[in-house]
Amino acid sequence: NSILTDVSGLMDGSGILKMNIDISGDFMRLRDLILQLGTLPYLDHIENIRVDNTDNRQRILLKLWIAQEA
């Protein structure tokens, strides 16, 4: 599992951080995760969701855009 933050959003003054999240888990719980993310006031949008099923493991990759707090 990993979370990578593109810090260029801090430098360009856009006020938006791009985050790439790589997690393993039960695909059937992905809906709950998306609903929980939707309640976050600082979530700007979800750009991409990718699900890979390899080696009997489900890998979920999310690309999120997060608004920086003022």
Secondary structure, DSSP 8 states (H G I E B T S, - for coil): -EEEEETHHHHSS-SEEEEEEEEE--GGGHHHHHHHHHT-TTEEEEEEEEEEEETTEEEEEEEEEEE---
